[in-house]
Amino acid sequence: MDLVLRALAPIMPGRVGAAAPGSSGLALLMGRRADGSTFLFWESHGGEGATAWRDGTSGVRVHMSDVLNTRIEVVETEYPLRVEDYALRPGSAGRGKFRGGLGLRRAYRILTDDARVTTMLEPAGAPPGGRAGGPPGEPYRIPLEREGRARQVKDKETVVFRHGDLFILESCGGGGVGPPDERNPALLEADRLDGYIRPAETIHMA
């Protein structure tokens, strides 16, 4: 979908938004519960790209419908997972006159001896691009912590979990639209107060 929109952007200036996570940004967790039943859980949310008239929406599934941002209570009831962190990912949105939406950060503690994840994260190597001078959003990051050590899961990889592993998915933010120095200072200050951006990103307010 992002490729199609990118092709349309030159002939539809101002009407095509910046890039988003794309339809192939997926992390599929699967395995067996203690009673032997199988489970499949997928994570796919990120930040929407900005448009020429508004900021992108944070923590949503872009270009697809019927995909909910599943509540922690549902995840922990239905799957052998414990959610230890669930937040927007500061600094993940592409800056601009209108910034992209922020990605999500969710950390899952694995509570079964039989589980694995398969990643299919195209934007990990190609961050969601901006439009009209807006910078791209941050790409996916997938840290895996095991027995005090951490490593990055690749954008296309299958990893077999151990009980107690901590699987962290930091989804990408949407691209921005327009030069960052054209952003309304009041909106930039609101972003800072909300914790959406890092301190260094407010430097052009001076």
C-alpha positions in Angstrom: 0.0 0.0 0.0 2.8 2.5 0.9 4.4 1.8 -2.5 1.2 2.7 -4.3 0.8 5.9 -2.3 4.4 6.8 -3.0 3.8 6.4 -6.7 0.7 8.6 -6.5 2.3 11.4 -4.4 3.9 13.3 -7.3 0.6 13.6 -9.3 -1.5 14.3 -6.2 0.5 16.8 -4.2 -0.8 17.6 -0.8 -3.3 14.7 -0.9 -1.1 11.7 -0.1 0.0 11.1 3.4 3.5 10.1 4.6 4.4 6.4 4.9 3.2 4.2 7.7 4.3 0.7 9.0 2.9 -1.0 5.9 0.8 -4.1 5.5 3.7 -6.5 6.1 4.8 -5.3 9.5 4.0 -8.4 11.6 5.4 -10.4 14.5 3.6 -13.8 14.9 3.9 -15.4 18.3 2.8 -19.1 18.5 3.1 -22.1 20.6 1.3 -24.3 23.1 -0.4 -23.5 26.4 0.1 -25.7 29.5 -3.1 -27.7 28.6 -1.6 -28.6 25.2 -3.8 -26.3 23.2 -2.1 -24.1 20.5 -2.2 -20.4 20.3 -1.4 -17.7 17.8 -1.0 -14.0 18.6 0.1 -11.3 16.2 1.4 -7.8 16.8 1.1 -5.3 14.0 0.4 -1.8 15.2 2.4 1.4 14.6 2.2 5.1 13.8 0.1 6.5 11.0 1.9 8.8 8.5 1.1 12.5 8.8 -0.9 14.3 6.1 -0.6 17.9 4.8 -3.3 19.0 7.3 -2.9 16.9 10.5 -0.6 14.8 12.6 -0.6 11.0 12.2 -2.5 8.8 14.7 -0.4 6.9 17.2 -0.6 3.2 17.9 -3.0 2.0 15.2 -3.1 -0.6 12.4 -2.8 1.4 9.2 -4.3 0.2 5.9 -6.2 -2.6 7.5 -9.5 -3.0 9.3 -10.8 -5.3 12.0 -7.5 -5.4 13.8 -7.8 -4.2 17.3 -5.2 -2.9 19.7 -5.8 -5.8 22.1 -6.1 -4.9 25.7 -3.6 -6.2 28.2 -6.3 -8.1 30.2 -7.3 -10.0 27.1 -3.7 -10.9 26.1 -2.9 -12.2 29.6 -6.2 -14.1 29.9 -6.0 -15.8 26.5 -2.3 -16.4 26.0 0.7 -17.6 28.1 2.1 -14.1 28.1 2.5 -11.3 30.7 2.6 -7.8 29.4 5.3 -5.9 31.4 5.4 -2.7 29.4 2.8 -1.0 27.2 3.4 2.5 26.0 3.8 4.8 23.0 7.4 4.9 21.8 8.8 8.4 22.3 10.8 9.8 19.4 9.5 7.2 16.9 7.4 9.6 14.8 8.8 11.4 11.9 9.1 15.1 12.6 7.7 17.8 10.3 5.2 20.6 10.1 2.9 17.7 10.9 4.5 14.8 12.7 3.7 11.2 12.1 2.0 9.0 14.7 4.0 7.2 17.3 4.7 3.5 17.4 4.0 1.3 20.3 6.4 -0.4 22.8 5.1 -3.7 24.2 7.1 -6.1 26.3 5.9 -9.7 26.6 7.2 -12.2 29.2 7.0 -15.7 27.9 5.2 -18.0 30.4 5.3 -21.3 28.5 8.1 -23.8 27.5 6.8 -24.1 23.9 6.7 -20.8 22.0 8.4 -19.1 19.2 8.1 -15.9 17.1 8.4 -15.3 13.4 9.0 -11.7 12.3 8.1 -10.2 8.9 9.0 -6.6 9.3 9.7 -4.9 6.0 10.0 -1.4 7.6 12.9 -2.6 9.8 15.3 -1.9 6.9 13.3 0.9 5.2 11.9 3.4 7.7 8.5 4.9 6.8 9.3 7.9 4.6 8.1 11.4 5.0 6.6 13.8 2.4 7.4 17.4 1.3 10.6 17.6 3.4 9.4 15.7 6.4 11.8 13.1 7.9 11.0 9.4 8.1 9.7 7.6 11.2 11.9 5.3 13.2 12.1 1.7 12.0 11.0 -1.4 14.0 13.2 -2.6 16.9 12.8 -6.0 18.5 15.0 -6.6 21.5 15.0 -10.1 23.1 16.2 -10.4 26.7 17.3 -13.8 28.0 19.0 -14.5 31.3 20.4 -11.0 31.6 21.6 -10.7 28.0 19.9 -8.9 25.1 20.0 -9.1 21.4 18.1 -7.7 18.4 15.7 -10.1 16.6 16.1 -9.7 12.8 13.4 -8.3 10.6 12.9 -11.8 9.1 13.7 -14.5 11.6 12.1 -17.3 13.6 13.2 -17.5 17.3 12.4 -20.3 19.7 11.6 -18.9 23.1 12.5 -20.2 26.5 10.3 -19.8 29.5 11.0 -16.4 31.1 12.3 -14.7 28.0 11.3 -11.1 27.5 10.2 -10.3 24.0 10.0 -6.5 23.3 8.4 -5.1 20.1 9.0 -1.4 19.4 6.9 -0.6 16.3 7.8 2.1 13.8 6.4 5.6 13.8 4.8 7.3 10.7 6.7 9.7 8.5 6.3 13.4 8.9 5.1 16.0 6.4 6.7 19.3 5.8 10.0 20.8 7.2 10.3 20.4 11.0 11.1 24.1 11.5 7.6 25.0 10.2 5.8 23.2 13.0 3.7 25.4 15.2 5.7 26.0 18.4 2.6 25.4 20.5 2.2 22.0 19.0 5.8 21.2 19.5 5.6 22.2 23.2 2.5 20.0 23.5 4.5 17.1 22.1 7.3 17.8 24.6 4.9 17.9 27.6 3.2 14.7 26.4 6.5 12.9 26.2 6.1 12.3 22.5 9.5 13.7 21.5 13.1 13.6 22.9 14.5 16.8 24.4 16.9 17.3 21.5 14.0 17.5 19.0 12.8 20.8 20.5 16.1 22.6 19.7 14.7 24.5 16.8 12.2 26.3 19.0 15.0 28.7 20.2 
